[in-house]
Amino acid sequence: MDADQTIRALGALAQEHRLAAYRLLVEAGPGGLAAGALAQALGVPPSSMSFHLAQLNNAGLIVQRRDGRSLIYSADFAAMNSLIGYLTENCCAGADCGAAALSDCA
């Protein structure tokens, strides 16, 4: 992931409903959730949810697929890992900092 992609991803997540939707999609796993289920879970009107999902999709953080008449959204875990990798690539002054060692870097 490069700096421009990182900025787009972080910008997409820097909104309350988009961050909440993304967290629900991460929790749901590869099976994802329908847009209507996300809207209902977050108490957001379906049209607003569609806007938020489009922003996350344009940032490359989620993917969508059609299942009959429904659009199912799921987190793009490779993109999430790339974002985390970009943010932590120089952690601990370049030393190998696994997830367990991140607290040692602070």
Rosetta blueprint (number, residue, H / E / L):
1 M L
2 D L
3 A H
4 D H
5 Q H
6 T H
7 I H
8 R H
9 A H
10 L H
11 G H
12 A H
13 L H
14 A L
15 Q L
16 E H
17 H H
18 R H
19 L H
20 A H
21 A H
22 Y H
23 R H
24 L H
25 L H
26 V H
27 E H
28 A H
29 G H
30 P H
31 G H
32 G L
33 L E
34 A E
35 A H
36 G H
37 A H
38 L H
39 A H
40 Q H
41 A H
42 L H
43 G L
44 V L
45 P L
46 P H
47 S H
48 S H
49 M H
50 S H
51 F H
52 H H
53 L H
54 A H
55 Q H
56 L H
57 N H
58 N H
59 A L
60 G L
61 L L
62 I E
63 V E
64 Q E
65 R E
66 R E
67 D E
68 G L
69 R L
70 S E
71 L E
72 I E
73 Y E
74 S E
75 A E
76 D L
77 F H
78 A H
79 A H
80 M H
81 N H
82 S H
83 L H
84 I H
85 G H
86 Y H
87 L H
88 T H
89 E L
90 N L
91 C H
92 C H
93 A H
94 G H
95 A L
96 D L
97 C L
98 G L
99 A H
100 A H
101 A H
102 L H
103 S H
104 D H
105 C H
106 A L
